[in-house]
Amino acid sequence: MAQDFTRKQVAALERRYDFKTAKSLGQNFVTDPSVTEAIIEAAGAGPKDLVLEIGPGLGVITSKAAQRCGRLVAIEVDKKLLPILAETVGWQPNVKIINEDILQADLEQIVAAERTLPDGSQAEHVRLIGNLPYYITTPILNKLMALPDLFTSLTIMVQKEVAEKMMAQAGAKNYGVISIHVQYFCEIEYIMEVPKEVFLPQPKVDSAVLTLHVRKEKCADVKDEALFFETVKAGFAQRRKTLSNSLTGVRGADRDKVLAALEGAGIDPKRRAETLSIPEFAEVANRLL
């Protein structure tokens, strides 16, 4: 039966296996069962779903999540955690642990290979869960957003500040590339704040849990997604510059072409990137084609 992992139990497990957390891998383990349960509930996985977990760690979330879903595949980079995971989740027949770096893993290939459930049927949905290491949160998000058709939802725990950036709207100081990147592909549901005190070891900042529901239709009409994101990145590269200056050079566009695109979109060239909504950025990018 799946067990809870309190602070005392986590510490005991680490002592028994002589395991020491690696700061270089961003290892911070949840020790509050209510947080674990909230993440699993938010993920909404059922018996017909395949769950992909990033960084199972000690198996804190893995063990209970596996009891809700048809199959769970966890990707763990730290080899030293494998014997611990063999104890905490290895007894569950629908769990598979892959020892690989999430940034190097071929997620499409993994899903294709693991989509068959124990009853022989194919998973109806693929859902992702994970406590994302702070130091590689953005690269992981970039990788996941590049595979929007692979997942139905992504329930992730990230640094609170990053969560706020992801949810920020046009006009906010923390609105930026990550806000647009995630919101373009997903609807964001804020689940809960997670205080730093529930982790072992304790990080310096609080976290937050979000569920990203992948959109069936994007939130803006974009003709060329690569150009759209080039435009967004250029706009925020030097936030204090006006759009007429910051967008000059995108796909070789000179200032006159940028001014014409902005005028055609009904956007004052003196505005700055943080004031543009996603549909406005899309309109400008479409006119830079």
Short mmCIF file of the C-alpha atoms (twelve columns), coordinates in Angstrom:
data_MODEL
# 
_entry.id   MODEL 
# 
loop_
_atom_site.group_PDB 
_atom_site.id 
_atom_site.type_symbol 
_atom_site.label_atom_id 
_atom_site.label_alt_id 
_atom_site.label_comp_id 
_atom_site.label_asym_id 
_atom_site.label_seq_id 
_atom_site.Cartn_x 
_atom_site.Cartn_y 
_atom_site.Cartn_z 
_atom_site.pdbx_PDB_model_num 
ATOM 1   C CA . MET A 1   0.000  0.000  0.000   1 
ATOM 2   C CA . ALA A 2   1.226  3.518  -0.805  1 
ATOM 3   C CA . GLN A 3   2.505  5.381  2.232   1 
ATOM 4   C CA . ASP A 4   2.744  8.996  3.247   1 
ATOM 5   C CA . PHE A 5   6.178  10.572 3.451   1 
ATOM 6   C CA . THR A 6   6.430  12.808 6.510   1 
ATOM 7   C CA . ARG A 7   9.588  14.739 7.292   1 
ATOM 8   C CA . LYS A 8   10.591 12.032 9.787   1 
ATOM 9   C CA . GLN A 9   9.997  9.231  7.266   1 
ATOM 10  C CA . VAL A 10  11.914 11.023 4.511   1 
ATOM 11  C CA . ALA A 11  14.871 11.577 6.826   1 
ATOM 12  C CA . ALA A 12  14.817 7.932  7.928   1 
ATOM 13  C CA . LEU A 13  14.717 6.699  4.325   1 
ATOM 14  C CA . GLU A 14  17.685 8.894  3.400   1 
ATOM 15  C CA . ARG A 15  19.685 7.621  6.403   1 
ATOM 16  C CA . ARG A 16  18.932 3.979  5.619   1 
ATOM 17  C CA . TYR A 17  20.251 4.341  2.071   1 
ATOM 18  C CA . ASP A 18  22.982 6.810  3.044   1 
ATOM 19  C CA . PHE A 19  21.476 9.205  0.524   1 
ATOM 20  C CA . LYS A 20  22.391 12.878 0.482   1 
ATOM 21  C CA . THR A 21  20.428 15.367 -1.597  1 
ATOM 22  C CA . ALA A 22  22.348 17.027 -4.410  1 
ATOM 23  C CA . LYS A 23  21.997 20.783 -4.553  1 
ATOM 24  C CA . SER A 24  23.284 20.620 -8.131  1 
ATOM 25  C CA . LEU A 25  20.173 18.607 -9.076  1 
ATOM 26  C CA . GLY A 26  17.758 20.868 -7.235  1 
ATOM 27  C CA . GLN A 27  16.563 18.063 -4.964  1 
ATOM 28  C CA . ASN A 28  13.937 19.163 -2.437  1 
ATOM 29  C CA . PHE A 29  11.462 16.518 -1.308  1 
ATOM 30  C CA . VAL A 30  7.889  17.192 -0.201  1 
ATOM 31  C CA . THR A 31  7.157  16.034 3.357   1 
ATOM 32  C CA . ASP A 32  3.526  17.141 3.708   1 
ATOM 33  C CA . PRO A 33  1.009  14.451 2.656   1 
ATOM 34  C CA . SER A 34  -1.683 17.087 2.079   1 
ATOM 35  C CA . VAL A 35  0.476  18.702 -0.615  1 
ATOM 36  C CA . THR A 36  1.070  15.346 -2.266  1 
ATOM 37  C CA . GLU A 37  -2.646 14.618 -2.258  1 
ATOM 38  C CA . ALA A 38  -3.465 18.055 -3.692  1 
ATOM 39  C CA . ILE A 39  -1.048 17.514 -6.595  1 
ATOM 40  C CA . ILE A 40  -2.523 14.102 -7.370  1 
ATOM 41  C CA . GLU A 41  -6.082 15.417 -7.207  1 
ATOM 42  C CA . ALA A 42  -5.190 18.358 -9.450  1 
ATOM 43  C CA . ALA A 43  -3.616 16.045 -12.023 1 
ATOM 44  C CA . GLY A 44  -6.975 14.305 -12.388 1 
ATOM 45  C CA . ALA A 45  -5.485 11.072 -13.724 1 
ATOM 46  C CA . GLY A 46  -7.771 8.064  -14.016 1 
ATOM 47  C CA . PRO A 47  -7.408 4.357  -14.789 1 
ATOM 48  C CA . LYS A 48  -7.343 5.001  -18.537 1 
ATOM 49  C CA . ASP A 49  -4.507 7.533  -18.341 1 
ATOM 50  C CA . LEU A 50  -0.740 7.357  -18.742 1 
ATOM 51  C CA . VAL A 51  1.085  9.627  -16.304 1 
ATOM 52  C CA . LEU A 52  4.598  10.877 -17.019 1 
ATOM 53  C CA . GLU A 53  6.394  12.119 -13.913 1 
ATOM 54  C CA . ILE A 54  9.439  14.355 -13.965 1 
ATOM 55  C CA . GLY A 55  11.835 13.742 -11.086 1 
ATOM 56  C CA . PRO A 56  10.095 11.245 -8.781  1 
ATOM 57  C CA . GLY A 57  12.824 11.663 -6.167  1 
ATOM 58  C CA . LEU A 58  11.956 9.306  -3.317  1 
ATOM 59  C CA . GLY A 59  8.629  8.359  -4.874  1 
ATOM 60  C CA . VAL A 60  6.652  10.717 -2.642  1 
ATOM 61  C CA . ILE A 61  4.079  11.498 -5.334  1 
ATOM 62  C CA . THR A 62  4.726  8.471  -7.542  1 
ATOM 63  C CA . SER A 63  3.422  5.810  -5.198  1 
ATOM 64  C CA . LYS A 64  -0.008 7.373  -4.669  1 
ATOM 65  C CA . ALA A 65  -0.397 8.688  -8.214  1 
ATOM 66  C CA . ALA A 66  0.184  5.190  -9.573  1 
ATOM 67  C CA . GLN A 67  -2.866 3.957  -7.650  1 
ATOM 68  C CA . ARG A 68  -5.063 6.421  -9.582  1 
ATOM 69  C CA . CYS A 69  -3.774 5.949  -13.128 1 
ATOM 70  C CA . GLY A 70  -3.427 3.099  -15.576 1 
ATOM 71  C CA . ARG A 71  0.327  3.421  -15.979 1 
ATOM 72  C CA . LEU A 72  3.010  5.730  -14.583 1 
ATOM 73  C CA . VAL A 73  6.425  6.328  -16.101 1 
ATOM 74  C CA . ALA A 74  8.827  8.374  -13.980 1 
ATOM 75  C CA . ILE A 75  12.012 9.938  -15.327 1 
ATOM 76  C CA . GLU A 76  14.768 10.294 -12.710 1 
ATOM 77  C CA . VAL A 77  18.280 11.524 -13.478 1 
ATOM 78  C CA . ASP A 78  19.947 10.548 -10.171 1 
ATOM 79  C CA . LYS A 79  21.134 6.919  -10.188 1 
ATOM 80  C CA . LYS A 80  21.520 6.993  -6.403  1 
ATOM 81  C CA . LEU A 81  17.739 7.250  -6.069  1 
ATOM 82  C CA . LEU A 82  17.027 4.076  -8.038  1 
ATOM 83  C CA . PRO A 83  17.365 1.637  -5.103  1 
ATOM 84  C CA . ILE A 84  15.123 3.847  -2.972  1 
ATOM 85  C CA . LEU A 85  12.512 3.980  -5.724  1 
ATOM 86  C CA . ALA A 86  12.743 0.208  -6.059  1 
ATOM 87  C CA . GLU A 87  11.564 0.002  -2.446  1 
ATOM 88  C CA . THR A 88  8.987  2.792  -2.416  1 
ATOM 89  C CA . VAL A 89  7.332  2.226  -5.791  1 
ATOM 90  C CA . GLY A 90  8.954  -0.821 -7.371  1 
ATOM 91  C CA . TRP A 91  6.267  -3.132 -5.986  1 
ATOM 92  C CA . GLN A 92  3.614  -1.422 -8.106  1 
ATOM 93  C CA . PRO A 93  3.248  -3.325 -11.415 1 
ATOM 94  C CA . ASN A 94  2.086  -0.288 -13.394 1 
ATOM 95  C CA . VAL A 95  5.164  1.823  -12.543 1 
ATOM 96  C CA . LYS A 96  8.315  2.137  -14.636 1 
ATOM 97  C CA . ILE A 97  11.367 4.202  -13.709 1 
ATOM 98  C CA . ILE A 98  13.597 5.558  -16.471 1 
ATOM 99  C CA . ASN A 99  17.049 6.763  -15.439 1 
ATOM 100 C CA . GLU A 100 17.553 9.700  -17.785 1 
ATOM 101 C CA . ASP A 101 17.951 13.473 -17.902 1 
ATOM 102 C CA . ILE A 102 14.556 15.022 -18.666 1 
ATOM 103 C CA . LEU A 103 16.180 17.572 -20.964 1 
ATOM 104 C CA . GLN A 104 17.744 14.805 -23.039 1 
ATOM 105 C CA . ALA A 105 14.849 12.333 -22.953 1 
ATOM 106 C CA . ASP A 106 12.788 11.736 -26.081 1 
ATOM 107 C CA . LEU A 107 9.351  12.212 -24.526 1 
ATOM 108 C CA . GLU A 108 7.459  11.409 -27.708 1 
ATOM 109 C CA . GLN A 109 9.282  8.094  -28.018 1 
ATOM 110 C CA . ILE A 110 8.715  7.287  -24.342 1 
ATOM 111 C CA . VAL A 111 4.994  7.976  -24.578 1 
ATOM 112 C CA . ALA A 112 4.689  5.922  -27.768 1 
ATOM 113 C CA . ALA A 113 6.480  2.989  -26.128 1 
ATOM 114 C CA . GLU A 114 4.606  3.147  -22.811 1 
ATOM 115 C CA . ARG A 115 1.075  4.088  -23.867 1 
ATOM 116 C CA . THR A 116 -0.225 0.515  -23.601 1 
ATOM 117 C CA . LEU A 117 -1.893 0.028  -20.208 1 
ATOM 118 C CA . PRO A 118 -1.706 -3.191 -18.132 1 
ATOM 119 C CA . ASP A 119 -5.109 -4.301 -19.476 1 
ATOM 120 C CA . GLY A 120 -3.805 -4.066 -23.032 1 
ATOM 121 C CA . SER A 121 -5.772 -0.940 -23.959 1 
ATOM 122 C CA . GLN A 122 -4.235 2.343  -25.088 1 
ATOM 123 C CA . ALA A 123 -4.153 5.298  -22.697 1 
ATOM 124 C CA . GLU A 124 -6.864 7.844  -23.469 1 
ATOM 125 C CA . HIS A 125 -4.865 10.763 -22.043 1 
ATOM 126 C CA . VAL A 126 -1.250 11.493 -21.209 1 
ATOM 127 C CA . ARG A 127 -0.849 13.662 -18.129 1 
ATOM 128 C CA . LEU A 128 2.385  15.037 -16.737 1 
ATOM 129 C CA . ILE A 129 3.226  15.703 -13.103 1 
ATOM 130 C CA . GLY A 130 6.414  16.924 -11.545 1 
ATOM 131 C CA . ASN A 131 8.217  19.008 -8.973  1 
ATOM 132 C CA . LEU A 132 10.422 20.908 -11.421 1 
ATOM 133 C CA . PRO A 133 13.964 21.685 -10.231 1 
ATOM 134 C CA . TYR A 134 14.308 25.452 -9.871  1 
ATOM 135 C CA . TYR A 135 17.538 25.691 -11.832 1 
ATOM 136 C CA . ILE A 136 16.130 24.127 -15.014 1 
ATOM 137 C CA . THR A 137 12.465 25.110 -14.792 1 
ATOM 138 C CA . THR A 138 12.525 27.313 -17.890 1 
ATOM 139 C CA . PRO A 139 14.360 24.783 -20.135 1 
ATOM 140 C CA . ILE A 140 11.907 22.079 -19.041 1 
ATOM 141 C CA . LEU A 141 8.912  24.325 -19.757 1 
ATOM 142 C CA . ASN A 142 10.353 25.231 -23.153 1 
ATOM 143 C CA . LYS A 143 10.704 21.543 -23.960 1 
ATOM 144 C CA . LEU A 144 7.175  20.707 -22.819 1 
ATOM 145 C CA . MET A 145 5.606  23.631 -24.671 1 
ATOM 146 C CA . ALA A 146 7.292  22.366 -27.839 1 
ATOM 147 C CA . LEU A 147 5.195  19.189 -27.485 1 
ATOM 148 C CA . PRO A 148 1.699  20.606 -26.918 1 
ATOM 149 C CA . ASP A 149 -0.087 17.754 -28.667 1 
ATOM 150 C CA . LEU A 150 1.536  15.111 -26.474 1 
ATOM 151 C CA . PHE A 151 -0.225 15.970 -23.212 1 
ATOM 152 C CA . THR A 152 -3.738 16.667 -21.985 1 
ATOM 153 C CA . SER A 153 -2.525 18.444 -18.857 1 
ATOM 154 C CA . LEU A 154 0.616  19.210 -16.885 1 
ATOM 155 C CA . THR A 155 0.451  19.543 -13.100 1 
ATOM 156 C CA . ILE A 156 3.708  21.027 -11.922 1 
ATOM 157 C CA . MET A 157 5.257  22.537 -8.835  1 
ATOM 158 C CA . VAL A 158 7.542  25.470 -9.509  1 
ATOM 159 C CA . GLN A 159 9.086  28.358 -7.631  1 
ATOM 160 C CA . LYS A 160 6.285  30.738 -6.614  1 
ATOM 161 C CA . GLU A 161 7.878  33.636 -8.485  1 
ATOM 162 C CA . VAL A 162 7.991  31.568 -11.677 1 
ATOM 163 C CA . ALA A 163 4.336  30.603 -11.239 1 
ATOM 164 C CA . GLU A 164 3.418  34.273 -10.943 1 
ATOM 165 C CA . LYS A 165 5.353  35.066 -14.121 1 
ATOM 166 C CA . MET A 166 3.599  32.272 -15.977 1 
ATOM 167 C CA . MET A 167 0.189  33.650 -14.963 1 
ATOM 168 C CA . ALA A 168 1.011  37.352 -15.457 1 
ATOM 169 C CA . GLN A 169 -1.152 39.388 -17.811 1 
ATOM 170 C CA . ALA A 170 -0.215 42.206 -20.214 1 
ATOM 171 C CA . GLY A 171 0.679  45.358 -18.314 1 
ATOM 172 C CA . ALA A 172 2.124  43.574 -15.287 1 
ATOM 173 C CA . LYS A 173 5.798  44.064 -14.430 1 
ATOM 174 C CA . ASN A 174 6.436  40.312 -14.390 1 
ATOM 175 C CA . TYR A 175 4.682  39.698 -17.728 1 
ATOM 176 C CA . GLY A 176 7.185  38.359 -20.209 1 
ATOM 177 C CA . VAL A 177 8.220  35.643 -22.640 1 
ATOM 178 C CA . ILE A 178 7.370  32.782 -20.282 1 
ATOM 179 C CA . SER A 179 3.893  34.246 -19.656 1 
ATOM 180 C CA . ILE A 180 3.110  34.300 -23.369 1 
ATOM 181 C CA . HIS A 181 4.812  30.997 -24.136 1 
ATOM 182 C CA . VAL A 182 2.773  29.047 -21.585 1 
ATOM 183 C CA . GLN A 183 -0.525 30.918 -21.972 1 
ATOM 184 C CA . TYR A 184 -0.458 30.551 -25.751 1 
ATOM 185 C CA . PHE A 185 -0.540 26.766 -25.418 1 
ATOM 186 C CA . CYS A 186 -2.319 26.289 -22.072 1 
ATOM 187 C CA . GLU A 187 -4.995 27.547 -19.740 1 
ATOM 188 C CA . ILE A 188 -3.429 27.905 -16.290 1 
ATOM 189 C CA . GLU A 189 -5.205 26.759 -13.136 1 
ATOM 190 C CA . TYR A 190 -3.655 27.890 -9.855  1 
ATOM 191 C CA . ILE A 191 -3.871 25.020 -7.371  1 
ATOM 192 C CA . MET A 192 -2.037 26.092 -4.226  1 
ATOM 193 C CA . GLU A 193 0.938  27.813 -2.651  1 
ATOM 194 C CA . VAL A 194 3.449  25.480 -1.029  1 
ATOM 195 C CA . PRO A 195 5.544  26.973 1.805   1 
ATOM 196 C CA . LYS A 196 9.252  26.223 1.834   1 
ATOM 197 C CA . GLU A 197 8.936  24.617 5.276   1 
ATOM 198 C CA . VAL A 198 7.325  21.444 3.847   1 
ATOM 199 C CA . PHE A 199 10.441 20.509 1.871   1 
ATOM 200 C CA . LEU A 200 13.488 18.563 2.950   1 
ATOM 201 C CA . PRO A 201 16.000 20.094 2.585   1 
ATOM 202 C CA . GLN A 202 14.261 23.440 2.911   1 
ATOM 203 C CA . PRO A 203 14.748 25.786 -0.067  1 
ATOM 204 C CA . LYS A 204 14.989 29.550 0.315   1 
ATOM 205 C CA . VAL A 205 11.701 30.328 -1.429  1 
ATOM 206 C CA . ASP A 206 8.092  29.153 -1.503  1 
ATOM 207 C CA . SER A 207 6.630  27.145 -4.373  1 
ATOM 208 C CA . ALA A 208 3.273  26.895 -6.116  1 
ATOM 209 C CA . VAL A 209 1.354  24.139 -7.857  1 
ATOM 210 C CA . LEU A 210 -0.266 24.830 -11.215 1 
ATOM 211 C CA . THR A 211 -2.175 22.696 -13.669 1 
ATOM 212 C CA . LEU A 212 -1.651 23.625 -17.291 1 
ATOM 213 C CA . HIS A 213 -4.609 22.469 -19.365 1 
ATOM 214 C CA . VAL A 214 -3.417 22.181 -22.952 1 
ATOM 215 C CA . ARG A 215 -5.643 24.196 -25.262 1 
ATOM 216 C CA . LYS A 216 -7.419 22.406 -28.077 1 
ATOM 217 C CA . GLU A 217 -7.305 25.703 -29.936 1 
ATOM 218 C CA . LYS A 218 -4.609 28.325 -29.417 1 
ATOM 219 C CA . CYS A 219 -5.625 31.628 -27.863 1 
ATOM 220 C CA . ALA A 220 -4.546 33.653 -30.910 1 
ATOM 221 C CA . ASP A 221 -4.539 33.291 -34.679 1 
ATOM 222 C CA . VAL A 222 -0.862 32.788 -35.523 1 
ATOM 223 C CA . LYS A 223 0.258  32.101 -39.086 1 
ATOM 224 C CA . ASP A 224 3.887  31.231 -38.273 1 
ATOM 225 C CA . GLU A 225 4.579  30.125 -34.685 1 
ATOM 226 C CA . ALA A 226 8.347  30.389 -35.046 1 
ATOM 227 C CA . LEU A 227 8.038  34.000 -36.195 1 
ATOM 228 C CA . PHE A 228 5.496  34.718 -33.453 1 
ATOM 229 C CA . PHE A 229 7.887  33.607 -30.727 1 
ATOM 230 C CA . GLU A 230 10.808 35.408 -32.403 1 
ATOM 231 C CA . THR A 231 8.713  38.569 -32.259 1 
ATOM 232 C CA . VAL A 232 7.847  38.040 -28.601 1 
ATOM 233 C CA . LYS A 233 11.470 37.381 -27.617 1 
ATOM 234 C CA . ALA A 234 12.710 40.405 -29.543 1 
ATOM 235 C CA . GLY A 235 10.094 42.595 -27.888 1 
ATOM 236 C CA . PHE A 236 11.206 41.596 -24.398 1 
ATOM 237 C CA . ALA A 237 14.949 41.385 -25.113 1 
ATOM 238 C CA . GLN A 238 15.293 45.037 -24.121 1 
ATOM 239 C CA . ARG A 239 12.137 45.808 -22.205 1 
ATOM 240 C CA . ARG A 240 12.671 49.588 -22.053 1 
ATOM 241 C CA . LYS A 241 12.817 49.953 -25.824 1 
ATOM 242 C CA . THR A 242 9.721  50.889 -27.775 1 
ATOM 243 C CA . LEU A 243 8.315  48.288 -30.138 1 
ATOM 244 C CA . SER A 244 9.450  50.213 -33.205 1 
ATOM 245 C CA . ASN A 245 13.032 49.772 -31.997 1 
ATOM 246 C CA . SER A 246 12.938 46.355 -30.344 1 
ATOM 247 C CA . LEU A 247 11.260 44.610 -33.289 1 
ATOM 248 C CA . THR A 248 13.528 46.032 -35.964 1 
ATOM 249 C CA . GLY A 249 15.597 43.158 -37.322 1 
ATOM 250 C CA . VAL A 250 13.076 40.387 -36.666 1 
ATOM 251 C CA . ARG A 251 13.328 38.129 -39.727 1 
ATOM 252 C CA . GLY A 252 15.342 40.906 -41.361 1 
ATOM 253 C CA . ALA A 253 12.540 43.474 -41.065 1 
ATOM 254 C CA . ASP A 254 13.750 47.059 -41.329 1 
ATOM 255 C CA . ARG A 255 12.251 49.899 -39.309 1 
ATOM 256 C CA . ASP A 256 9.796  50.856 -42.057 1 
ATOM 257 C CA . LYS A 257 8.407  47.322 -42.238 1 
ATOM 258 C CA . VAL A 258 8.057  47.198 -38.450 1 
ATOM 259 C CA . LEU A 259 6.265  50.548 -38.402 1 
ATOM 260 C CA . ALA A 260 3.925  49.371 -41.157 1 
ATOM 261 C CA . ALA A 261 3.187  46.152 -39.241 1 
ATOM 262 C CA . LEU A 262 2.449  48.046 -36.043 1 
ATOM 263 C CA . GLU A 263 0.274  50.581 -37.852 1 
ATOM 264 C CA . GLY A 264 -1.614 47.803 -39.642 1 
ATOM 265 C CA . ALA A 265 -2.251 46.123 -36.293 1 
ATOM 266 C CA . GLY A 266 -3.458 49.398 -34.792 1 
ATOM 267 C CA . ILE A 267 -0.628 49.506 -32.266 1 
ATOM 268 C CA . ASP A 268 1.216  52.664 -31.251 1 
ATOM 269 C CA . PRO A 269 4.922  52.102 -32.124 1 
ATOM 270 C CA . LYS A 270 5.875  53.850 -28.876 1 
ATOM 271 C CA . ARG A 271 4.323  51.091 -26.788 1 
ATOM 272 C CA . ARG A 272 6.526  48.549 -25.058 1 
ATOM 273 C CA . ALA A 273 6.341  44.763 -25.195 1 
ATOM 274 C CA . GLU A 274 4.860  44.296 -21.719 1 
ATOM 275 C CA . THR A 275 1.727  46.186 -22.771 1 
ATOM 276 C CA . LEU A 276 0.847  43.863 -25.674 1 
ATOM 277 C CA . SER A 277 -1.623 41.038 -25.267 1 
ATOM 278 C CA . ILE A 278 -1.014 37.690 -26.940 1 
ATOM 279 C CA . PRO A 279 -3.498 38.425 -29.777 1 
ATOM 280 C CA . GLU A 280 -1.775 41.782 -30.366 1 
ATOM 281 C CA . PHE A 281 1.638  40.111 -30.607 1 
ATOM 282 C CA . ALA A 282 0.109  37.594 -33.004 1 
ATOM 283 C CA . GLU A 283 -1.281 40.355 -35.213 1 
ATOM 284 C CA . VAL A 284 2.098  42.104 -35.392 1 
ATOM 285 C CA . ALA A 285 3.943  38.854 -36.163 1 
ATOM 286 C CA . ASN A 286 1.466  37.951 -38.886 1 
ATOM 287 C CA . ARG A 287 2.126  41.320 -40.544 1 
ATOM 288 C CA . LEU A 288 5.905  40.777 -40.414 1 
ATOM 289 C CA . LEU A 289 5.612  37.715 -42.661 1 
# 
